[in-house]
Amino acid sequence: MQELNEPTLRPFTASDGENLAVQDWPLAPGRRRGAVLLVHGLGEHAGRYDALAQRLNAWGFAVRGYDHYGHGDSSGPRGGLTSDLRLLDDLADLMDATRTRLRPAEPLVLLGHSMGGLVAASLVAHHLRPVDALVLSSPALAPFLNPLQQLLLATLPRLLPNLSVGNGLNPEHLSHDPAVVAAYRADRRCHDRISARLARFIADAGPATLACAARWTVPTLLLWGEDDRIVNPAGSRAFAAAAPAGVVQAHGFAGLYHEVFNETHAAPVFAALRQWLDQRCPALPTRQARAA
């Protein structure tokens, strides 16, 4: 039975001096074939991805995750932003720092979920950093918005950008697994806050990223649950339809909710992820093959 890799938690100083919490699930250079940088969703934190990180470790990938500004153990008011592009700047900083830990030809894969998927895809769309490969899990390309929310988005970010309100996320719609829902509700590092500025970023970045889909060049795996009630799956479908088929591989999973990696029937999701990673980042040769 394989030993679980104990993650390490440490502070990271962003370019503007703010502290971000960074979590590593490391692998020795001789055991790894690449690294994955996790970009989490709204109201949560990187620690919720331990089970996924352990799988990625077992497949030969070092894993790093970080808590967004205003999330988890990072600094900032819950759900707040200091600037419109704060999340993109932080991701760029983390990518730069992570690449210094890798060998020159070692691939760095971005894996973003929900809002984190939007942040990762937006970084690619803006060509802020070179990205070797991208995994998008239920990306927030088309959030569900009622008429009142649309009205608030049209006024609050301009008048009261730092005003924080409830994000409207229903934990019952994260997963069909009651244990996942209960753990989320009990997690002190999860919150339900979103500032007007953050809401505007999500509302603007989704359509802007969709508009770039036809010109996409970064190898991308796009995964979503067809029964997602937190992020509109129509956004992922639209991106998949517009993107070059040879660049973007898309899978919509019938019956799954928002957190496809935390679902009761997640085996097909992990199978799709592993197959795609095996194609993009070939496994290291065995010791016998290297010696031959």
HELIX and SHEET records of a PDB file:
HELIX    1   1 PRO A   29  ARG A   31  5                                   3    
HELIX    2   2 ALA A   46  TYR A   49  5                                   4    
HELIX    3   3 ASP A   50  ALA A   58  1                                   9    
HELIX    4   4 ARG A   86  ARG A   99  1                                  14    
HELIX    5   5 MET A  115  ALA A  125  1                                  11    
HELIX    6   6 PRO A  147  LEU A  159  1                                  13    
HELIX    7   7 PRO A  171  HIS A  173  5                                   3    
HELIX    8   8 PRO A  178  ALA A  186  1                                   9    
HELIX    9   9 ALA A  196  LEU A  210  1                                  15    
HELIX   10  10 ALA A  213  ARG A  215  5                                   3    
HELIX   11  11 PRO A  233  ALA A  242  1                                  10    
HELIX   12  12 VAL A  260  ASN A  262  5                                   3    
HELIX   13  13 ALA A  267  ARG A  280  1                                  14    
HELIX   14  14 ARG A  287  ALA A  291  1                                   5    
SHEET    1   A 8 THR A   8  THR A  13  0                                        
SHEET    2   A 8 ASN A  19  TRP A  25 -1                                        
SHEET    3   A 8 PHE A  61  TYR A  66 -1                                        
SHEET    4   A 8 GLY A  34  VAL A  39  1                                        
SHEET    5   A 8 LEU A 108  HIS A 113  1                                        
SHEET    6   A 8 ALA A 133  SER A 137  1                                        
SHEET    7   A 8 THR A 220  GLY A 225  1                                        
SHEET    8   A 8 VAL A 248  PHE A 253  1                                        
SHEET    1   B 2 SER A 164  GLY A 166  0                                        
SHEET    2   B 2 ARG A 193  SER A 195 -1                                        
END                                                                             
